[in-house]
Structures are given as C-alpha cells and as structure tokens.
Amino acid sequence: MAYFAAVLARTDGGWNVSETELDDVETLADLADLAREAAQDDDSVLVFIEQEDAWFAVVRVDGEEDPRIFVSDGAAAARSSYGAVLTDELIESEDFDDDLDALVADVEESEDDEEGTLSVDDDGDDSAAGPLGPQAGPLGEADLLADFGLSAKELLALAAEGAVPGDALSEIADALGAGEVLEAVR
C-alpha cells in the first residue's frame, strides 16, 4: 500500500514541512525521534501519515513529552505496518480506556449538537480491540490539535465514515496555517 508521510515542525515563523520516509520506523519511539530531529528547540512537531485514502494519523511530539496520537480508523490502520505501530501503542496505553470514554462522550455530544454529523456504535463495550484487532473508527486523542485551533469535534468530523483521508489532512493543515506548504510537498 502506498503512503504519504510529512513532518510539520512549528517554528517562530510558522510551519516547516517536509515529506519523510518511514522505512526505518519500527516503533513509536522511532517515529518520535524522527519528529524531534525536525524540531526547533522544544517546539511542537506533527507527523501526518496517510495510507491510500484508507486512513490517516496525526502524531504530535512536544519536546521530550510522550507522543500524542490520533488515528482516523483503527481497524484500517492496524492492517498496515506503519498504522500498526500507532494502533498497537494506543491499545497498550494505560490511559486508553479513559481516552476512548472521552471520545465516545465527545461524539455523543456532537451528535446531540449536530444530528447526523458523526455516529459511533456504543454497545457498552469500552474496549477498542475486538477479537481481530482494533475496531473501526477513530482512536486516540481527538483534542491533540485543540490549542492550534482545531477542536476534537472538528477532527472527529474529518475522520467520519466516508471522509477522504487526503482531504482531511489538507483541511487540518489549512486550519493550522500550513496548507500551502503541505501541498508543496505532496
């Protein structure tokens, strides 16, 4: 499967964007190290990953803090080597159940606010992993870009069923003020 990956490093003058290869990335720590190499001081670095319009992910690295992850479709991502690195980390995370509960609450709240915007089946099971791996749908921290002006609700809408991952990454970059520089490396 073909993929696109870009590193967006926050600087005093805006965002520096470069396309990157993930061939040497085998763990989340490898991905975080790759992001930190692009960082200016301890400024934020984002890694955008898209796999053939099947799923997208945003990984945020702030200095030496643990990376924060959002994946648009856990089941689709788990079927790829790069996505499995992210979904495995999310499922193993000890805070994952709390993140999932918050995600479901955010989605239910957005459904109340805007009927039909995004739907999530909640059968009472708060496990993100089914018998064959992660369940379909968003995984991770939907609010990881809130301080950049993109709310959890907006990010979840970009990950909704039927959304095009490449378009979603473009919209995210536009919201961050990095749309033009991202498109220049695509």
C-alpha angles and dihedrals in degrees: 000000000000119000140186122215129179135177116219112195119193113226136171089265098047130272129340111205129194132170111239140194120234097197093115095043111107101148140028088253089059090051092048091050090051089052094046090054088064095046123111105220106316096325121139121277124193127198116204117199126182127178117202095307089297098106143341135210136197118202118189123201120187112185111295095338119119113274118260117220138201121180120186096212120015096192094051093044093050089061092065128066094235093045093046089060088060101039093046089053092049094049093047092047112112090218093053098100090053090047091050092048090051091047092052091047090050092049093047089048091050090049089056091048098043113019113220097011095116133350132200126186107229109187092171093265107119093190115113092201121077125190091281099040136279118003121243116271138052122333131188136019110347091182096058091110099039094107088055091056101264110113126212089248091055093047091049090051089054088053095048121126110282095024116131110237095213091052090046092055090049091052091048091050090048090052089052093048092249101101098112095046092047092051089050090063098040 
